[in-house]
Amino acid sequence: MKKLLLILLCLPFISVSQTTINFSKKEKKYERTMSVSQFAKELKQAAEKGDDYTLENCEITYDTERDKHLDETDSKYRINNIMEDAVLQNIRFNDSSKVTITNCKFGDPDTLLRFRSITLKFRNCDFGELEFLNVEVNRIFIDSSNIFNTLSFKRQSEIINHYNHYKLDITKSNVNSLWAESNTQESIETVLWVFGSKINYMTIGSFDRVHIANNEIKTVLFGGIYLKHDYNFGTIRIRNNHFDSTLSNVTHISINKINEWKVHNYNGIFVSNAKINTLTCSGNQIKSIDSFNFNFDQEFDSKPLRVIFSSRPIWLSKKISEEELVLEGLKYNDTFDNKKKIAFLKDYYEKNKVKLHFNQSGFNIINASIENLFLKREEIDFLTIYDNEILKKLSISEINVDSLIIFSSNSLPDYNRINLDNTLFKNLGFKWQQELFYGFEDFGKVQELRKVDGFVTASANLTETYRLFINILTYKGSDLKTDIIIKLKDILTHKNMYEYYENQTLNNWFNWRGSQFLKLYSDYGTNPFKALAYCFWAMLYFAMFYFFFYSEWDKIDRGFLIKRFNSVMDYFTTEKRIEDFYSSKHDKEMTTFTEFKDTLEKNKVYMPAMLGTLAKPIYQISLLRYKLLSFSYKKAEFMAGRKWVDLEKKDRYWIGTLTFFLTLTYIIYLIFIRALNSIVLSINAFSTLGFGQIPVRGFTKYVAIIEGFIGWFLLSVFIVSLLSQMMSI
């Protein structure tokens, strides 16, 4: 109770104290006060004179007497007696000018109606450099204007405290460089909006909301590349922008070889050393150039030229020095002034046909902490997502990456909150010494590199990335898992090849070739029915082999064919009928059945009547078969006991035609029987490994044994693959 009374007694003092603090903040004193019309007039006068313009510690207010008659071309006002929207138009500074506005305040927020804001708008204006530092205003709007050099915008939260939001809006403008940074805090929402503009370089730090849409850009950087800093962002949306990849924004040249130089340029999207709540990118196009014309004068006319003599790759001992760079007796010296450096390198580049390497355009997210990351419908050449912490949700879909995707060393959220499609897995790889590697390179390309620790680590990270994606897709039950498994197995197969060439043992050879066989046969065990199809094809190929060799099952050989041909010749050269060729055989069969009938009649009194009743049909069926065959032979008879030489011409014609078709039919029948027996023989040998008697002789018997071994091996792999797929969910 005592504590409660103490708090109640102290509340008035706390309230008065807080009010005093806020009042003191609002009552900040400025060194100068001017009206909007006076501010517009000073800008126009400086522009006309070609002078720079600086405004510091000034409060710009609306003067009802001086500002209400302002010309529309200078400024415009809405809401009576309230400067809600000040538009400064048609102010033309030259491209070498600089306009700086520091620690100034525009308008009085206490006079605004609800949901209104104070806007400082520049429309159809030209500036060399335009800098805003700690300017108090709700919104700065750059509309349809040109900033030839740099647009700088920086706000410190402890300075500005009159407004609940702060926005920089750039629309339909041309800006060479944009530097925008704001320290976010709970009481003030900071917003950056860039729409429909052409901006070469953008460096952005710490905004609550960033929306960049429908622009033509070369480079945009969120956070910092080299220096770690607490850059904090709320929501970033980058959509439908086209990134111009022409060579520009060169920071320095490094020389690894005398005739191979590296130009360090940066094009594309870079997110680094930043904390972001939500990053959403969709519909952006970032394509690299295929060739370029490097202009030393243009690239370094306004900035110092840095030349770095880098050491050669660590597995080579030689190191480049500036003394080796000689042109017509003159050695390069880093103490040259900028103009002399440019002239020297330009002449050396042109006369010695130097090969110039450069950074490809890409989308790079490195060493960032992002709660939600969404990438969709991006068209880019290079995508790098490396060493990041993605906390809540990750979604990457419908991206088109032409050259390389690096996805490694990232901390990911729960797998249920990850959504990936097959476009992310198209070109996974890594970059080493300006070369791209995907894990499928020839041994000659990586022979020396496999001795370098950094290359081995990068290669291991690639396989870890594939395993990570396999785990994610397995957890989510995605059908894409099979494709990733096959790609990873391809990489491991190449690794087996490298190991064989480095140590050519029989075991390494089997590891390599065995992996290649499993890829061809069953997609590394992921496609059992592809393996089954190969089994059928193997049996068919062996059956085709057996077709041309004798088999005990059909007994079709040259002797068999000669015997059949002799019977045909006898039929046409003698007076024999068709039934004569089969009568002896069938008569012998009938004699056997007649004897069986007689024996049955003699002994029926000595055995049960039931047995006689069951035995009679055997004789009756045989008799019926004999009569049907005899009838068929008589009906099929076409020579009627005549010889071929005794036939008339017209009879020879139709009998010859009939004989042709009968012979053709019989040949087809023999082929069918031989093919059927060959297929059955192949299936038997393939599936049973010699079970039962092999109905072939000579060399063919050894082929059948080999087929049995092959069948045992292939069917074993098929069964294992099938079980693996059946157990997978």
URMORA-V696001 format. One record per residue. N is the residue number from 1. RES is the residue in one letter. OMEGA is omega in whole degrees, 0 to 359 (999 if undefined). Layout:
n = <N:N>
res = <RES:RES>
omega = <OMEGA:OMEGA>
//
This chain:
n = <1:2:3:4:5:6:7:8:9:10:11:12:13:14:15:16:17:18:19:20:21:22:23:24:25:26:27:28:29:30:31:32:33:34:35:36:37:38:39:40:41:42:43:44:45:46:47:48:49:50:51:52:53:54:55:56:57:58:59:60:61:62:63:64:65:66:67:68:69:70:71:72:73:74:75:76:77:78:79:80:81:82:83:84:85:86:87:88:89:90:91:92:93:94:95:96:97:98:99:100:101:102:103:104:105:106:107:108:109:110:111:112:113:114:115:116:117:118:119:120:121:122:123:124:125:126:127:128:129:130:131:132:133:134:135:136:137:138:139:140:141:142:143:144:145:146:147:148:149:150:151:152:153:154:155:156:157:158:159:160:161:162:163:164:165:166:167:168:169:170:171:172:173:174:175:176:177:178:179:180:181:182:183:184:185:186:187:188:189:190:191:192:193:194:195:196:197:198:199:200:201:202:203:204:205:206:207:208:209:210:211:212:213:214:215:216:217:218:219:220:221:222:223:224:225:226:227:228:229:230:231:232:233:234:235:236:237:238:239:240:241:242:243:244:245:246:247:248:249:250:251:252:253:254:255:256:257:258:259:260:261:262:263:264:265:266:267:268:269:270:271:272:273:274:275:276:277:278:279:280:281:282:283:284:285:286:287:288:289:290:291:292:293:294:295:296:297:298:299:300:301:302:303:304:305:306:307:308:309:310:311:312:313:314:315:316:317:318:319:320:321:322:323:324:325:326:327:328:329:330:331:332:333:334:335:336:337:338:339:340:341:342:343:344:345:346:347:348:349:350:351:352:353:354:355:356:357:358:359:360:361:362:363:364:365:366:367:368:369:370:371:372:373:374:375:376:377:378:379:380:381:382:383:384:385:386:387:388:389:390:391:392:393:394:395:396:397:398:399:400:401:402:403:404:405:406:407:408:409:410:411:412:413:414:415:416:417:418:419:420:421:422:423:424:425:426:427:428:429:430:431:432:433:434:435:436:437:438:439:440:441:442:443:444:445:446:447:448:449:450:451:452:453:454:455:456:457:458:459:460:461:462:463:464:465:466:467:468:469:470:471:472:473:474:475:476:477:478:479:480:481:482:483:484:485:486:487:488:489:490:491:492:493:494:495:496:497:498:499:500:501:502:503:504:505:506:507:508:509:510:511:512:513:514:515:516:517:518:519:520:521:522:523:524:525:526:527:528:529:530:531:532:533:534:535:536:537:538:539:540:541:542:543:544:545:546:547:548:549:550:551:552:553:554:555:556:557:558:559:560:561:562:563:564:565:566:567:568:569:570:571:572:573:574:575:576:577:578:579:580:581:582:583:584:585:586:587:588:589:590:591:592:593:594:595:596:597:598:599:600:601:602:603:604:605:606:607:608:609:610:611:612:613:614:615:616:617:618:619:620:621:622:623:624:625:626:627:628:629:630:631:632:633:634:635:636:637:638:639:640:641:642:643:644:645:646:647:648:649:650:651:652:653:654:655:656:657:658:659:660:661:662:663:664:665:666:667:668:669:670:671:672:673:674:675:676:677:678:679:680:681:682:683:684:685:686:687:688:689:690:691:692:693:694:695:696:697:698:699:700:701:702:703:704:705:706:707:708:709:710:711:712:713:714:715:716:717:718:719:720:721:722:723:724:725:726:727:728:729>
res = <M:K:K:L:L:L:I:L:L:C:L:P:F:I:S:V:S:Q:T:T:I:N:F:S:K:K:E:K:K:Y:E:R:T:M:S:V:S:Q:F:A:K:E:L:K:Q:A:A:E:K:G:D:D:Y:T:L:E:N:C:E:I:T:Y:D:T:E:R:D:K:H:L:D:E:T:D:S:K:Y:R:I:N:N:I:M:E:D:A:V:L:Q:N:I:R:F:N:D:S:S:K:V:T:I:T:N:C:K:F:G:D:P:D:T:L:L:R:F:R:S:I:T:L:K:F:R:N:C:D:F:G:E:L:E:F:L:N:V:E:V:N:R:I:F:I:D:S:S:N:I:F:N:T:L:S:F:K:R:Q:S:E:I:I:N:H:Y:N:H:Y:K:L:D:I:T:K:S:N:V:N:S:L:W:A:E:S:N:T:Q:E:S:I:E:T:V:L:W:V:F:G:S:K:I:N:Y:M:T:I:G:S:F:D:R:V:H:I:A:N:N:E:I:K:T:V:L:F:G:G:I:Y:L:K:H:D:Y:N:F:G:T:I:R:I:R:N:N:H:F:D:S:T:L:S:N:V:T:H:I:S:I:N:K:I:N:E:W:K:V:H:N:Y:N:G:I:F:V:S:N:A:K:I:N:T:L:T:C:S:G:N:Q:I:K:S:I:D:S:F:N:F:N:F:D:Q:E:F:D:S:K:P:L:R:V:I:F:S:S:R:P:I:W:L:S:K:K:I:S:E:E:E:L:V:L:E:G:L:K:Y:N:D:T:F:D:N:K:K:K:I:A:F:L:K:D:Y:Y:E:K:N:K:V:K:L:H:F:N:Q:S:G:F:N:I:I:N:A:S:I:E:N:L:F:L:K:R:E:E:I:D:F:L:T:I:Y:D:N:E:I:L:K:K:L:S:I:S:E:I:N:V:D:S:L:I:I:F:S:S:N:S:L:P:D:Y:N:R:I:N:L:D:N:T:L:F:K:N:L:G:F:K:W:Q:Q:E:L:F:Y:G:F:E:D:F:G:K:V:Q:E:L:R:K:V:D:G:F:V:T:A:S:A:N:L:T:E:T:Y:R:L:F:I:N:I:L:T:Y:K:G:S:D:L:K:T:D:I:I:I:K:L:K:D:I:L:T:H:K:N:M:Y:E:Y:Y:E:N:Q:T:L:N:N:W:F:N:W:R:G:S:Q:F:L:K:L:Y:S:D:Y:G:T:N:P:F:K:A:L:A:Y:C:F:W:A:M:L:Y:F:A:M:F:Y:F:F:F:Y:S:E:W:D:K:I:D:R:G:F:L:I:K:R:F:N:S:V:M:D:Y:F:T:T:E:K:R:I:E:D:F:Y:S:S:K:H:D:K:E:M:T:T:F:T:E:F:K:D:T:L:E:K:N:K:V:Y:M:P:A:M:L:G:T:L:A:K:P:I:Y:Q:I:S:L:L:R:Y:K:L:L:S:F:S:Y:K:K:A:E:F:M:A:G:R:K:W:V:D:L:E:K:K:D:R:Y:W:I:G:T:L:T:F:F:L:T:L:T:Y:I:I:Y:L:I:F:I:R:A:L:N:S:I:V:L:S:I:N:A:F:S:T:L:G:F:G:Q:I:P:V:R:G:F:T:K:Y:V:A:I:I:E:G:F:I:G:W:F:L:L:S:V:F:I:V:S:L:L:S:Q:M:M:S:I>
omega = <180:180:179:178:180:179:180:179:183:184:180:180:179:181:180:179:181:179:180:180:181:181:180:178:182:184:177:182:177:182:186:175:178:177:178:181:178:177:179:180:180:178:183:179:179:179:181:180:183:181:169:180:179:177:182:173:183:175:181:185:176:179:185:181:188:190:186:180:181:177:182:182:180:181:182:184:175:183:186:176:178:178:180:185:180:183:176:189:169:174:189:171:177:188:178:184:178:178:183:177:189:174:180:180:180:174:180:183:181:181:184:169:181:180:176:180:179:184:171:187:172:183:179:180:176:177:169:171:178:186:174:180:178:179:180:178:179:189:171:188:175:187:174:183:180:172:189:182:189:169:183:182:179:181:175:188:183:179:186:182:181:190:180:173:184:188:170:186:178:185:174:183:175:183:178:181:176:175:184:180:180:176:184:173:188:188:183:177:180:187:172:180:177:186:171:184:174:184:181:187:180:173:190:178:167:170:177:179:176:178:181:187:171:180:169:190:170:184:171:182:173:182:181:182:188:184:177:184:180:175:183:179:172:181:176:176:178:186:171:176:174:182:179:186:176:187:179:180:180:180:178:178:174:184:176:176:184:183:174:182:179:177:182:177:181:178:178:181:178:174:186:176:182:172:187:176:180:176:181:179:180:172:179:179:181:183:179:176:178:180:183:173:185:182:182:183:183:185:188:182:184:180:183:178:177:178:181:176:185:175:177:176:193:179:173:190:188:181:181:175:184:178:180:181:186:178:178:177:180:178:177:178:184:177:175:172:188:183:180:175:182:181:182:184:178:179:180:181:184:186:184:177:181:175:186:176:180:179:176:178:181:177:187:174:189:173:179:175:186:178:181:180:181:174:182:176:176:175:187:177:183:175:179:173:192:171:180:174:179:197:190:186:177:178:177:184:173:177:180:182:187:191:191:172:175:179:189:172:179:172:189:178:176:185:178:182:179:178:181:172:189:180:179:187:188:186:177:180:177:183:180:179:178:178:180:181:181:181:183:187:175:184:182:182:186:185:180:182:182:176:184:184:182:179:179:179:179:178:178:178:179:179:177:178:177:180:177:180:178:179:180:183:176:180:181:180:183:177:180:183:183:180:181:178:181:179:178:179:176:179:179:176:176:177:176:177:178:182:178:181:177:180:190:175:180:179:179:179:178:177:181:184:177:177:177:179:180:176:182:189:187:183:180:176:181:184:184:183:168:176:179:178:177:177:179:178:178:178:180:179:177:178:177:177:182:183:186:181:185:177:179:183:180:177:177:177:182:178:179:181:178:180:179:180:177:179:179:179:177:182:183:183:178:181:178:174:182:183:180:181:183:186:182:180:183:178:178:178:181:177:179:180:178:177:177:179:180:178:180:181:182:189:183:180:182:180:181:181:181:181:177:179:180:184:183:181:180:179:183:179:179:178:179:179:180:181:179:178:179:178:181:179:180:180:182:182:179:176:176:177:180:175:180:183:181:184:173:186:182:177:178:183:184:177:177:178:179:179:179:182:177:178:179:179:180:177:178:179:179:178:180:180:180:180:180:179:180:180:180:178:180:178:180:181:183:190:186:180:173:178:181:181:179:187:177:185:174:183:183:179:180:176:179:178:177:178:178:178:179:179:178:182:184:180:177:178:179:182:178:179:181:179:179:180:180:181:179:180:999>
//
